[in-house]
Amino acid sequence: MIEENKNNKFQIKSDKKRFFFPDEWNSLMKQMKEDNRIFFELMFNTGARFDEAQHLRPIDFDFDRNNVRLWKTKTRAKKGEKVGSPRTISLSSSFSNKIRKYCSKIKPDQYIYTNSIQGANQLIKRMGQKAQIKNPEDFSTHNIRKTHGMYLKALGIDMGEICTRLGHDANTYISHYGSADIFTDKDMRQIKELLGDLYMRQRRY
């Protein structure tokens, strides 16, 4: 049972390394209003950190090439960085079309999402409870990023490519992502459907 404190904040978190199984993710998204859903789908489809995704605007997307430039990225002080290195990553054609329609409703330089990370995390927990996801208190925005990485691993994407996409190093990848053999055939079909043609598009010359 989920317990909340007087400020309506969940305190129990039994598994910090949880990711969403496909049916859990679909159930969660059905509970979300459009503005929240599109942001969480943006995180899900890119694997971006909350801060990276929160700073995205319509002008950061190249819809002709189905990619997005993450310009507000993590600064790695241990590696001598003073600012984070921008990353340009691909989008599936289906999600590119979806986010393009949403971006047409707002100003080119307007942030897509303005809620705080604390508010976003609490929303995920509340909607997870409503969706009857097991242990919804385990989930936060970080688990969306972890889900993206696990799905790419399940699809057999090269570790180097996943690390480049997520802004990880190899040690972080190894310590954070478990075996993809836990997914059933049904899970794999749903994963492919959720990620669309990401990494599956045929090049045309």
Long-range contacts (C-beta under 8 A, 24 or more apart in sequence): 2-125, 2-129, 2-136, 2-137, 8-122, 9-122, 10-122, 10-125, 10-136, 10-137, 11-137, 12-137, 13-137, 13-138, 14-135, 14-137, 14-138, 15-135, 15-138, 16-138, 17-146, 17-176, 17-178, 18-135, 18-138, 18-139, 18-143, 18-146, 19-143, 19-146, 19-147, 19-150, 20-133, 20-139, 20-143, 20-144, 20-147, 21-183, 21-187, 22-187, 22-190, 22-191, 22-194, 23-190, 24-128, 24-131, 24-133, 24-134, 25-147, 25-194, 26-190, 26-194, 27-131, 27-132, 27-133, 28-124, 28-127, 28-128, 28-131, 28-133, 30-131, 31-127, 31-130, 31-131, 32-123, 32-127, 34-102, 35-113, 36-115, 36-120, 36-123, 38-98, 38-99, 38-102, 38-112, 39-112, 39-113, 39-115, 39-120, 40-120, 40-124, 40-141, 40-144, 41-95, 41-98, 41-99, 42-99, 42-112, 42-113, 43-141, 43-144, 43-145, 43-148, 44-144, 44-147, 44-148, 44-194, 45-91, 45-92, 45-95, 45-148, 45-195, 45-198, 46-70, 46-89, 46-91, 46-148, 47-89, 47-145, 47-148, 47-149, 47-152, 47-165, 47-166, 48-145, 49-73, 49-74, 49-142, 49-145, 49-167, 50-117, 50-120, 50-141, 50-142, 51-117, 53-112, 53-113, 54-111, 54-112, 54-113, 54-114, 54-117, 55-111, 56-111, 56-112, 57-108, 57-109, 57-110, 57-111, 57-112, 58-103, 58-104, 58-106, 58-107, 58-108, 58-109, 58-110, 58-112, 59-108, 59-109, 61-91, 61-96, 61-99, 61-100, 61-103, 63-96, 63-100, 66-90, 66-91, 66-92, 66-93, 66-96, 67-91, 70-167, 73-167, 74-167, 84-167, 85-167, 87-164, 87-165, 87-167, 89-165, 90-198, 90-199, 91-198, 92-195, 92-196, 92-197, 92-198, 93-196, 93-197, 93-201, 94-196, 94-197, 95-196, 95-198, 117-141, 146-176, 146-177, 149-173, 149-176, 149-177, 150-177, 150-178, 150-180, 151-191, 151-194, 151-195, 152-195, 152-199, 153-177, 153-180, 154-180, 154-183, 154-187, 154-188, 154-191, 155-191, 155-192, 155-195, 155-199, 157-199
